[in-house]
Amino acid sequence: MVLDILKENIVNILNVDPNEITEETTFIGDLCADSLDVYQIIVGVEEALNISLEGEDVEQISNVGEAVLLIEKVMENKQ
């Protein structure tokens, strides 16, 4: 679920093929995203899941898998 929502936001922001996105996909290297792109992707996920991610945690994310883990962690703590 989290991966699907994240992929949807990546596709909407970066106009990439969703089949190219795996948990190992890096935002900057593989997807050619800049920090603003990553911010927009994260904001979309926050809105979709009604959560809030800490900026310093988001800055540590380098790939899709790390983003999924962070989002899942925040969702668990919210419950």
PyMOL Python script that loads the backbone (N, CA, C, O; Angstrom):
from pymol import cmd

cmd.read_pdbstr("""\
ATOM      1  N   MET A   1       0.823  -1.192   0.000  1.00  0.00           N
ATOM      2  CA  MET A   1       0.000   0.000   0.000  1.00  0.00           C
ATOM      3  C   MET A   1       0.864   1.250   0.000  1.00  0.00           C
ATOM      4  O   MET A   1       0.680   2.132  -0.839  1.00  0.00           O
ATOM      5  N   VAL A   2       1.812   1.334   0.943  1.00  0.00           N
ATOM      6  CA  VAL A   2       2.682   2.512   1.008  1.00  0.00           C
ATOM      7  C   VAL A   2       3.496   2.639  -0.272  1.00  0.00           C
ATOM      8  O   VAL A   2       3.624   3.730  -0.830  1.00  0.00           O
ATOM      9  N   LEU A   3       4.044   1.521  -0.734  1.00  0.00           N
ATOM     10  CA  LEU A   3       4.834   1.561  -1.964  1.00  0.00           C
ATOM     11  C   LEU A   3       3.988   2.022  -3.142  1.00  0.00           C
ATOM     12  O   LEU A   3       4.462   2.798  -3.972  1.00  0.00           O
ATOM     13  N   ASP A   4       2.756   1.564  -3.229  1.00  0.00           N
ATOM     14  CA  ASP A   4       1.876   1.966  -4.323  1.00  0.00           C
ATOM     15  C   ASP A   4       1.588   3.464  -4.299  1.00  0.00           C
ATOM     16  O   ASP A   4       1.612   4.119  -5.341  1.00  0.00           O
ATOM     17  N   ILE A   5       1.318   4.000  -3.125  1.00  0.00           N
ATOM     18  CA  ILE A   5       1.047   5.440  -2.994  1.00  0.00           C
ATOM     19  C   ILE A   5       2.289   6.244  -3.327  1.00  0.00           C
ATOM     20  O   ILE A   5       2.212   7.270  -4.003  1.00  0.00           O
ATOM     21  N   LEU A   6       3.435   5.776  -2.852  1.00  0.00           N
ATOM     22  CA  LEU A   6       4.693   6.464  -3.142  1.00  0.00           C
ATOM     23  C   LEU A   6       4.976   6.435  -4.639  1.00  0.00           C
ATOM     24  O   LEU A   6       5.340   7.457  -5.220  1.00  0.00           O
ATOM     25  N   LYS A   7       4.812   5.271  -5.269  1.00  0.00           N
ATOM     26  CA  LYS A   7       5.037   5.156  -6.709  1.00  0.00           C
ATOM     27  C   LYS A   7       4.108   6.079  -7.486  1.00  0.00           C
ATOM     28  O   LYS A   7       4.524   6.722  -8.450  1.00  0.00           O
ATOM     29  N   GLU A   8       2.851   6.140  -7.064  1.00  0.00           N
ATOM     30  CA  GLU A   8       1.885   7.013  -7.745  1.00  0.00           C
ATOM     31  C   GLU A   8       2.348   8.466  -7.700  1.00  0.00           C
ATOM     32  O   GLU A   8       2.257   9.181  -8.699  1.00  0.00           O
ATOM     33  N   ASN A   9       2.838   8.896  -6.559  1.00  0.00           N
ATOM     34  CA  ASN A   9       3.318  10.275  -6.436  1.00  0.00           C
ATOM     35  C   ASN A   9       4.590  10.495  -7.244  1.00  0.00           C
ATOM     36  O   ASN A   9       4.763  11.557  -7.844  1.00  0.00           O
ATOM     37  N   ILE A  10       5.473   9.518  -7.270  1.00  0.00           N
ATOM     38  CA  ILE A  10       6.697   9.639  -8.071  1.00  0.00           C
ATOM     39  C   ILE A  10       6.333   9.784  -9.545  1.00  0.00           C
ATOM     40  O   ILE A  10       6.869  10.647 -10.241  1.00  0.00           O
ATOM     41  N   VAL A  11       5.425   8.942 -10.016  1.00  0.00           N
ATOM     42  CA  VAL A  11       5.004   8.992 -11.425  1.00  0.00           C
ATOM     43  C   VAL A  11       4.371  10.347 -11.742  1.00  0.00           C
ATOM     44  O   VAL A  11       4.655  10.932 -12.788  1.00  0.00           O
ATOM     45  N   ASN A  12       3.517  10.851 -10.850  1.00  0.00           N
ATOM     46  CA  ASN A  12       2.845  12.133 -11.085  1.00  0.00           C
ATOM     47  C   ASN A  12       3.813  13.302 -11.112  1.00  0.00           C
ATOM     48  O   ASN A  12       3.644  14.226 -11.908  1.00  0.00           O
ATOM     49  N   ILE A  13       4.818  13.276 -10.259  1.00  0.00           N
ATOM     50  CA  ILE A  13       5.762  14.396 -10.176  1.00  0.00           C
ATOM     51  C   ILE A  13       6.852  14.306 -11.247  1.00  0.00           C
ATOM     52  O   ILE A  13       7.199  15.309 -11.870  1.00  0.00           O
ATOM     53  N   LEU A  14       7.384  13.110 -11.455  1.00  0.00           N
ATOM     54  CA  LEU A  14       8.551  12.957 -12.327  1.00  0.00           C
ATOM     55  C   LEU A  14       8.235  12.418 -13.717  1.00  0.00           C
ATOM     56  O   LEU A  14       9.121  12.352 -14.568  1.00  0.00           O
ATOM     57  N   ASN A  15       6.987  12.032 -13.956  1.00  0.00           N
ATOM     58  CA  ASN A  15       6.588  11.501 -15.263  1.00  0.00           C
ATOM     59  C   ASN A  15       7.479  10.343 -15.712  1.00  0.00           C
ATOM     60  O   ASN A  15       7.990  10.342 -16.832  1.00  0.00           O
ATOM     61  N   VAL A  16       7.661   9.357 -14.827  1.00  0.00           N
ATOM     62  CA  VAL A  16       8.449   8.175 -15.146  1.00  0.00           C
ATOM     63  C   VAL A  16       7.534   6.956 -15.233  1.00  0.00           C
ATOM     64  O   VAL A  16       6.394   6.982 -14.769  1.00  0.00           O
ATOM     65  N   ASP A  17       8.050   5.901 -15.828  1.00  0.00           N
ATOM     66  CA  ASP A  17       7.308   4.644 -15.958  1.00  0.00           C
ATOM     67  C   ASP A  17       7.255   3.965 -14.593  1.00  0.00           C
ATOM     68  O   ASP A  17       8.301   3.720 -13.992  1.00  0.00           O
ATOM     69  N   PRO A  18       6.060   3.657 -14.091  1.00  0.00           N
ATOM     70  CA  PRO A  18       5.960   3.031 -12.764  1.00  0.00           C
ATOM     71  C   PRO A  18       6.652   1.675 -12.698  1.00  0.00           C
ATOM     72  O   PRO A  18       7.039   1.238 -11.614  1.00  0.00           O
ATOM     73  N   ASN A  19       6.814   1.006 -13.829  1.00  0.00           N
ATOM     74  CA  ASN A  19       7.488  -0.284 -13.845  1.00  0.00           C
ATOM     75  C   ASN A  19       8.988  -0.169 -13.609  1.00  0.00           C
ATOM     76  O   ASN A  19       9.646  -1.166 -13.314  1.00  0.00           O
ATOM     77  N   GLU A  20       9.530   1.029 -13.734  1.00  0.00           N
ATOM     78  CA  GLU A  20      10.954   1.262 -13.500  1.00  0.00           C
ATOM     79  C   GLU A  20      11.260   1.532 -12.028  1.00  0.00           C
ATOM     80  O   GLU A  20      12.426   1.614 -11.642  1.00  0.00           O
ATOM     81  N   ILE A  21      10.229   1.670 -11.211  1.00  0.00           N
ATOM     82  CA  ILE A  21      10.417   2.035  -9.810  1.00  0.00           C
ATOM     83  C   ILE A  21      10.395   0.776  -8.941  1.00  0.00           C
ATOM     84  O   ILE A  21       9.401   0.051  -8.900  1.00  0.00           O
ATOM     85  N   THR A  22      11.508   0.532  -8.250  1.00  0.00           N
ATOM     86  CA  THR A  22      11.591  -0.560  -7.284  1.00  0.00           C
ATOM     87  C   THR A  22      12.043   0.041  -5.954  1.00  0.00           C
ATOM     88  O   THR A  22      12.321   1.237  -5.873  1.00  0.00           O
ATOM     89  N   GLU A  23      12.115  -0.776  -4.929  1.00  0.00           N
ATOM     90  CA  GLU A  23      12.562  -0.259  -3.640  1.00  0.00           C
ATOM     91  C   GLU A  23      14.027   0.153  -3.680  1.00  0.00           C
ATOM     92  O   GLU A  23      14.464   0.943  -2.842  1.00  0.00           O
ATOM     93  N   GLU A  24      14.788  -0.362  -4.631  1.00  0.00           N
ATOM     94  CA  GLU A  24      16.207  -0.005  -4.754  1.00  0.00           C
ATOM     95  C   GLU A  24      16.430   1.258  -5.583  1.00  0.00           C
ATOM     96  O   GLU A  24      17.542   1.784  -5.624  1.00  0.00           O
ATOM     97  N   THR A  25      15.394   1.741  -6.235  1.00  0.00           N
ATOM     98  CA  THR A  25      15.504   2.918  -7.090  1.00  0.00           C
ATOM     99  C   THR A  25      15.863   4.145  -6.262  1.00  0.00           C
ATOM    100  O   THR A  25      15.202   4.453  -5.270  1.00  0.00           O
ATOM    101  N   THR A  26      16.920   4.844  -6.681  1.00  0.00           N
ATOM    102  CA  THR A  26      17.321   6.061  -5.975  1.00  0.00           C
ATOM    103  C   THR A  26      16.626   7.267  -6.590  1.00  0.00           C
ATOM    104  O   THR A  26      16.397   7.328  -7.798  1.00  0.00           O
ATOM    105  N   PHE A  27      16.298   8.218  -5.734  1.00  0.00           N
ATOM    106  CA  PHE A  27      15.598   9.410  -6.211  1.00  0.00           C
ATOM    107  C   PHE A  27      16.494  10.268  -7.097  1.00  0.00           C
ATOM    108  O   PHE A  27      16.081  10.690  -8.177  1.00  0.00           O
ATOM    109  N   ILE A  28      17.698  10.524  -6.651  1.00  0.00           N
ATOM    110  CA  ILE A  28      18.576  11.442  -7.377  1.00  0.00           C
ATOM    111  C   ILE A  28      19.273  10.735  -8.540  1.00  0.00           C
ATOM    112  O   ILE A  28      19.257  11.237  -9.664  1.00  0.00           O
ATOM    113  N   GLY A  29      19.884   9.577  -8.285  1.00  0.00           N
ATOM    114  CA  GLY A  29      20.638   8.884  -9.322  1.00  0.00           C
ATOM    115  C   GLY A  29      19.778   8.263 -10.400  1.00  0.00           C
ATOM    116  O   GLY A  29      20.001   8.502 -11.587  1.00  0.00           O
ATOM    117  N   ASP A  30      18.792   7.466 -10.002  1.00  0.00           N
ATOM    118  CA  ASP A  30      17.979   6.739 -10.979  1.00  0.00           C
ATOM    119  C   ASP A  30      16.841   7.573 -11.559  1.00  0.00           C
ATOM    120  O   ASP A  30      16.562   7.494 -12.756  1.00  0.00           O
ATOM    121  N   LEU A  31      16.189   8.363 -10.729  1.00  0.00           N
ATOM    122  CA  LEU A  31      15.012   9.119 -11.172  1.00  0.00           C
ATOM    123  C   LEU A  31      15.332  10.561 -11.559  1.00  0.00           C
ATOM    124  O   LEU A  31      14.457  11.287 -12.032  1.00  0.00           O
ATOM    125  N   CYS A  32      16.580  10.977 -11.361  1.00  0.00           N
ATOM    126  CA  CYS A  32      17.012  12.346 -11.686  1.00  0.00           C
ATOM    127  C   CYS A  32      16.162  13.402 -10.983  1.00  0.00           C
ATOM    128  O   CYS A  32      15.894  14.466 -11.542  1.00  0.00           O
ATOM    129  N   ALA A  33      15.744  13.103  -9.761  1.00  0.00           N
ATOM    130  CA  ALA A  33      14.940  14.053  -8.977  1.00  0.00           C
ATOM    131  C   ALA A  33      15.869  15.020  -8.248  1.00  0.00           C
ATOM    132  O   ALA A  33      16.978  14.654  -7.859  1.00  0.00           O
ATOM    133  N   ASP A  34      15.412  16.241  -8.067  1.00  0.00           N
ATOM    134  CA  ASP A  34      16.150  17.171  -7.216  1.00  0.00           C
ATOM    135  C   ASP A  34      15.428  17.254  -5.867  1.00  0.00           C
ATOM    136  O   ASP A  34      14.404  16.601  -5.663  1.00  0.00           O
ATOM    137  N   SER A  35      15.957  18.042  -4.971  1.00  0.00           N
ATOM    138  CA  SER A  35      15.388  18.101  -3.620  1.00  0.00           C
ATOM    139  C   SER A  35      13.944  18.604  -3.632  1.00  0.00           C
ATOM    140  O   SER A  35      13.136  18.161  -2.815  1.00  0.00           O
ATOM    141  N   LEU A  36      13.607  19.510  -4.533  1.00  0.00           N
ATOM    142  CA  LEU A  36      12.228  20.006  -4.627  1.00  0.00           C
ATOM    143  C   LEU A  36      11.288  18.892  -5.098  1.00  0.00           C
ATOM    144  O   LEU A  36      10.167  18.772  -4.603  1.00  0.00           O
ATOM    145  N   ASP A  37      11.746  18.085  -6.050  1.00  0.00           N
ATOM    146  CA  ASP A  37      10.938  16.953  -6.511  1.00  0.00           C
ATOM    147  C   ASP A  37      10.649  15.996  -5.361  1.00  0.00           C
ATOM    148  O   ASP A  37       9.511  15.567  -5.171  1.00  0.00           O
ATOM    149  N   VAL A  38      11.685  15.665  -4.599  1.00  0.00           N
ATOM    150  CA  VAL A  38      11.521  14.748  -3.470  1.00  0.00           C
ATOM    151  C   VAL A  38      10.547  15.346  -2.461  1.00  0.00           C
ATOM    152  O   VAL A  38       9.694  14.640  -1.923  1.00  0.00           O
ATOM    153  N   TYR A  39      10.673  16.639  -2.206  1.00  0.00           N
ATOM    154  CA  TYR A  39       9.771  17.317  -1.277  1.00  0.00           C
ATOM    155  C   TYR A  39       8.315  17.197  -1.764  1.00  0.00           C
ATOM    156  O   TYR A  39       7.422  16.890  -0.975  1.00  0.00           O
ATOM    157  N   GLN A  40       8.082  17.436  -3.050  1.00  0.00           N
ATOM    158  CA  GLN A  40       6.727  17.357  -3.598  1.00  0.00           C
ATOM    159  C   GLN A  40       6.180  15.933  -3.507  1.00  0.00           C
ATOM    160  O   GLN A  40       4.999  15.739  -3.216  1.00  0.00           O
ATOM    161  N   ILE A  41       7.026  14.948  -3.752  1.00  0.00           N
ATOM    162  CA  ILE A  41       6.607  13.553  -3.647  1.00  0.00           C
ATOM    163  C   ILE A  41       6.193  13.244  -2.217  1.00  0.00           C
ATOM    164  O   ILE A  41       5.148  12.635  -1.989  1.00  0.00           O
ATOM    165  N   ILE A  42       7.006  13.662  -1.257  1.00  0.00           N
ATOM    166  CA  ILE A  42       6.729  13.392   0.154  1.00  0.00           C
ATOM    167  C   ILE A  42       5.457  14.109   0.610  1.00  0.00           C
ATOM    168  O   ILE A  42       4.662  13.535   1.354  1.00  0.00           O
ATOM    169  N   VAL A  43       5.258  15.341   0.179  1.00  0.00           N
ATOM    170  CA  VAL A  43       4.046  16.074   0.547  1.00  0.00           C
ATOM    171  C   VAL A  43       2.811  15.338   0.014  1.00  0.00           C
ATOM    172  O   VAL A  43       1.796  15.249   0.703  1.00  0.00           O
ATOM    173  N   GLY A  44       2.897  14.822  -1.185  1.00  0.00           N
ATOM    174  CA  GLY A  44       1.780  14.062  -1.735  1.00  0.00           C
ATOM    175  C   GLY A  44       1.471  12.819  -0.919  1.00  0.00           C
ATOM    176  O   GLY A  44       0.306  12.481  -0.710  1.00  0.00           O
ATOM    177  N   VAL A  45       2.509  12.141  -0.460  1.00  0.00           N
ATOM    178  CA  VAL A  45       2.327  10.950   0.370  1.00  0.00           C
ATOM    179  C   VAL A  45       1.738  11.340   1.721  1.00  0.00           C
ATOM    180  O   VAL A  45       0.835  10.674   2.228  1.00  0.00           O
ATOM    181  N   GLU A  46       2.253  12.420   2.300  1.00  0.00           N
ATOM    182  CA  GLU A  46       1.726  12.883   3.597  1.00  0.00           C
ATOM    183  C   GLU A  46       0.236  13.174   3.490  1.00  0.00           C
ATOM    184  O   GLU A  46      -0.537  12.787   4.367  1.00  0.00           O
ATOM    185  N   GLU A  47      -0.170  13.849   2.429  1.00  0.00           N
ATOM    186  CA  GLU A  47      -1.590  14.181   2.246  1.00  0.00           C
ATOM    187  C   GLU A  47      -2.430  12.923   2.027  1.00  0.00           C
ATOM    188  O   GLU A  47      -3.530  12.806   2.567  1.00  0.00           O
ATOM    189  N   ALA A  48      -1.914  11.990   1.238  1.00  0.00           N
ATOM    190  CA  ALA A  48      -2.662  10.767   0.936  1.00  0.00           C
ATOM    191  C   ALA A  48      -2.858   9.901   2.171  1.00  0.00           C
ATOM    192  O   ALA A  48      -3.895   9.255   2.322  1.00  0.00           O
ATOM    193  N   LEU A  49      -1.859   9.887   3.057  1.00  0.00           N
ATOM    194  CA  LEU A  49      -1.903   9.015   4.234  1.00  0.00           C
ATOM    195  C   LEU A  49      -2.229   9.758   5.529  1.00  0.00           C
ATOM    196  O   LEU A  49      -2.323   9.148   6.594  1.00  0.00           O
ATOM    197  N   ASN A  50      -2.399  11.072   5.433  1.00  0.00           N
ATOM    198  CA  ASN A  50      -2.698  11.898   6.606  1.00  0.00           C
ATOM    199  C   ASN A  50      -1.647  11.727   7.703  1.00  0.00           C
ATOM    200  O   ASN A  50      -1.966  11.477   8.866  1.00  0.00           O
ATOM    201  N   ILE A  51      -0.377  11.869   7.292  1.00  0.00           N
ATOM    202  CA  ILE A  51       0.739  11.781   8.232  1.00  0.00           C
ATOM    203  C   ILE A  51       1.634  12.990   8.038  1.00  0.00           C
ATOM    204  O   ILE A  51       1.438  13.781   7.116  1.00  0.00           O
ATOM    205  N   SER A  52       2.617  13.126   8.916  1.00  0.00           N
ATOM    206  CA  SER A  52       3.597  14.197   8.797  1.00  0.00           C
ATOM    207  C   SER A  52       4.980  13.617   9.035  1.00  0.00           C
ATOM    208  O   SER A  52       5.234  12.993  10.065  1.00  0.00           O
ATOM    209  N   LEU A  53       5.873  13.829   8.075  1.00  0.00           N
ATOM    210  CA  LEU A  53       7.235  13.339   8.183  1.00  0.00           C
ATOM    211  C   LEU A  53       8.154  14.482   8.585  1.00  0.00           C
ATOM    212  O   LEU A  53       7.985  15.613   8.130  1.00  0.00           O
ATOM    213  N   GLU A  54       9.118  14.186   9.430  1.00  0.00           N
ATOM    214  CA  GLU A  54      10.086  15.196   9.865  1.00  0.00           C
ATOM    215  C   GLU A  54      11.048  15.512   8.717  1.00  0.00           C
ATOM    216  O   GLU A  54      11.528  14.607   8.034  1.00  0.00           O
ATOM    217  N   GLY A  55      11.320  16.784   8.515  1.00  0.00           N
ATOM    218  CA  GLY A  55      12.213  17.213   7.444  1.00  0.00           C
ATOM    219  C   GLY A  55      13.584  16.581   7.520  1.00  0.00           C
ATOM    220  O   GLY A  55      14.144  16.183   6.499  1.00  0.00           O
ATOM    221  N   GLU A  56      14.134  16.482   8.729  1.00  0.00           N
ATOM    222  CA  GLU A  56      15.470  15.894   8.862  1.00  0.00           C
ATOM    223  C   GLU A  56      15.469  14.415   8.493  1.00  0.00           C
ATOM    224  O   GLU A  56      16.466  13.909   7.979  1.00  0.00           O
ATOM    225  N   ASP A  57      14.365  13.715   8.749  1.00  0.00           N
ATOM    226  CA  ASP A  57      14.258  12.308   8.356  1.00  0.00           C
ATOM    227  C   ASP A  57      14.155  12.181   6.843  1.00  0.00           C
ATOM    228  O   ASP A  57      14.758  11.289   6.245  1.00  0.00           O
ATOM    229  N   VAL A  58      13.398  13.065   6.235  1.00  0.00           N
ATOM    230  CA  VAL A  58      13.221  13.041   4.787  1.00  0.00           C
ATOM    231  C   VAL A  58      14.555  13.293   4.091  1.00  0.00           C
ATOM    232  O   VAL A  58      14.835  12.692   3.053  1.00  0.00           O
ATOM    233  N   GLU A  59      15.368  14.163   4.642  1.00  0.00           N
ATOM    234  CA  GLU A  59      16.660  14.485   4.035  1.00  0.00           C
ATOM    235  C   GLU A  59      17.594  13.278   3.989  1.00  0.00           C
ATOM    236  O   GLU A  59      18.520  13.248   3.178  1.00  0.00           O
ATOM    237  N   GLN A  60      17.366  12.289   4.841  1.00  0.00           N
ATOM    238  CA  GLN A  60      18.219  11.101   4.900  1.00  0.00           C
ATOM    239  C   GLN A  60      17.811  10.036   3.882  1.00  0.00           C
ATOM    240  O   GLN A  60      18.543   9.066   3.682  1.00  0.00           O
ATOM    241  N   ILE A  61      16.669  10.201   3.245  1.00  0.00           N
ATOM    242  CA  ILE A  61      16.171   9.214   2.290  1.00  0.00           C
ATOM    243  C   ILE A  61      16.967   9.291   0.991  1.00  0.00           C
ATOM    244  O   ILE A  61      17.132  10.364   0.412  1.00  0.00           O
ATOM    245  N   SER A  62      17.460   8.131   0.540  1.00  0.00           N
ATOM    246  CA  SER A  62      18.164   8.113  -0.742  1.00  0.00           C
ATOM    247  C   SER A  62      17.462   7.246  -1.783  1.00  0.00           C
ATOM    248  O   SER A  62      17.631   7.453  -2.985  1.00  0.00           O
ATOM    249  N   ASN A  63      16.663   6.261  -1.313  1.00  0.00           N
ATOM    250  CA  ASN A  63      15.980   5.417  -2.291  1.00  0.00           C
ATOM    251  C   ASN A  63      14.528   5.169  -1.870  1.00  0.00           C
ATOM    252  O   ASN A  63      14.110   5.550  -0.777  1.00  0.00           O
ATOM    253  N   VAL A  64      13.793   4.541  -2.735  1.00  0.00           N
ATOM    254  CA  VAL A  64      12.367   4.310  -2.523  1.00  0.00           C
ATOM    255  C   VAL A  64      12.129   3.422  -1.296  1.00  0.00           C
ATOM    256  O   VAL A  64      11.210   3.674  -0.516  1.00  0.00           O
ATOM    257  N   GLY A  65      12.949   2.396  -1.127  1.00  0.00           N
ATOM    258  CA  GLY A  65      12.803   1.497   0.014  1.00  0.00           C
ATOM    259  C   GLY A  65      12.952   2.207   1.343  1.00  0.00           C
ATOM    260  O   GLY A  65      12.204   1.934   2.281  1.00  0.00           O
ATOM    261  N   GLU A  66      13.915   3.120   1.433  1.00  0.00           N
ATOM    262  CA  GLU A  66      14.105   3.897   2.662  1.00  0.00           C
ATOM    263  C   GLU A  66      12.888   4.777   2.923  1.00  0.00           C
ATOM    264  O   GLU A  66      12.480   4.948   4.071  1.00  0.00           O
ATOM    265  N   ALA A  67      12.318   5.325   1.881  1.00  0.00           N
ATOM    266  CA  ALA A  67      11.117   6.155   2.032  1.00  0.00           C
ATOM    267  C   ALA A  67       9.955   5.319   2.555  1.00  0.00           C
ATOM    268  O   ALA A  67       9.218   5.758   3.438  1.00  0.00           O
ATOM    269  N   VAL A  68       9.791   4.118   2.010  1.00  0.00           N
ATOM    270  CA  VAL A  68       8.711   3.229   2.450  1.00  0.00           C
ATOM    271  C   VAL A  68       8.876   2.910   3.935  1.00  0.00           C
ATOM    272  O   VAL A  68       7.912   2.979   4.697  1.00  0.00           O
ATOM    273  N   LEU A  69      10.093   2.561   4.344  1.00  0.00           N
ATOM    274  CA  LEU A  69      10.346   2.231   5.756  1.00  0.00           C
ATOM    275  C   LEU A  69      10.028   3.406   6.672  1.00  0.00           C
ATOM    276  O   LEU A  69       9.411   3.227   7.722  1.00  0.00           O
ATOM    277  N   LEU A  70      10.446   4.605   6.281  1.00  0.00           N
ATOM    278  CA  LEU A  70      10.179   5.794   7.086  1.00  0.00           C
ATOM    279  C   LEU A  70       8.680   6.049   7.196  1.00  0.00           C
ATOM    280  O   LEU A  70       8.170   6.323   8.282  1.00  0.00           O
ATOM    281  N   ILE A  71       7.986   5.960   6.083  1.00  0.00           N
ATOM    282  CA  ILE A  71       6.541   6.202   6.077  1.00  0.00           C
ATOM    283  C   ILE A  71       5.828   5.177   6.952  1.00  0.00           C
ATOM    284  O   ILE A  71       4.948   5.534   7.735  1.00  0.00           O
ATOM    285  N   GLU A  72       6.205   3.906   6.823  1.00  0.00           N
ATOM    286  CA  GLU A  72       5.585   2.856   7.638  1.00  0.00           C
ATOM    287  C   GLU A  72       5.848   3.078   9.121  1.00  0.00           C
ATOM    288  O   GLU A  72       4.969   2.861   9.955  1.00  0.00           O
ATOM    289  N   LYS A  73       7.060   3.510   9.442  1.00  0.00           N
ATOM    290  CA  LYS A  73       7.407   3.794  10.844  1.00  0.00           C
ATOM    291  C   LYS A  73       6.531   4.916  11.410  1.00  0.00           C
ATOM    292  O   LYS A  73       6.022   4.809  12.526  1.00  0.00           O
ATOM    293  N   VAL A  74       6.362   5.975  10.644  1.00  0.00           N
ATOM    294  CA  VAL A  74       5.536   7.105  11.069  1.00  0.00           C
ATOM    295  C   VAL A  74       4.077   6.659  11.232  1.00  0.00           C
ATOM    296  O   VAL A  74       3.398   7.071  12.173  1.00  0.00           O
ATOM    297  N   MET A  75       3.608   5.821  10.317  1.00  0.00           N
ATOM    298  CA  MET A  75       2.228   5.338  10.403  1.00  0.00           C
ATOM    299  C   MET A  75       2.012   4.470  11.643  1.00  0.00           C
ATOM    300  O   MET A  75       0.968   4.556  12.290  1.00  0.00           O
ATOM    301  N   GLU A  76       3.000   3.635  11.972  1.00  0.00           N
ATOM    302  CA  GLU A  76       2.899   2.803  13.177  1.00  0.00           C
ATOM    303  C   GLU A  76       2.869   3.655  14.428  1.00  0.00           C
ATOM    304  O   GLU A  76       2.097   3.383  15.348  1.00  0.00           O
ATOM    305  N   ASN A  77       3.695   4.676  14.471  1.00  0.00           N
ATOM    306  CA  ASN A  77       3.738   5.556  15.655  1.00  0.00           C
ATOM    307  C   ASN A  77       2.488   6.390  15.806  1.00  0.00           C
ATOM    308  O   ASN A  77       2.157   6.834  16.906  1.00  0.00           O
ATOM    309  N   LYS A  78       1.783   6.607  14.690  1.00  0.00           N
ATOM    310  CA  LYS A  78       0.565   7.414  14.720  1.00  0.00           C
ATOM    311  C   LYS A  78      -0.589   6.658  15.368  1.00  0.00           C
ATOM    312  O   LYS A  78      -1.479   7.269  15.959  1.00  0.00           O
ATOM    313  N   GLN A  79      -0.577   5.332  15.260  1.00  0.00           N
ATOM    314  CA  GLN A  79      -1.681   4.529  15.770  1.00  0.00           C
ATOM    315  C   GLN A  79      -1.698   4.449  17.265  1.00  0.00           C
ATOM    316  O   GLN A  79      -2.575   3.804  17.839  1.00  0.00           O
TER     317      GLN A  79
END
""", "prot")
cmd.dss("prot")
cmd.show_as("cartoon", "prot")
cmd.util.cbc("prot")
cmd.orient("prot")
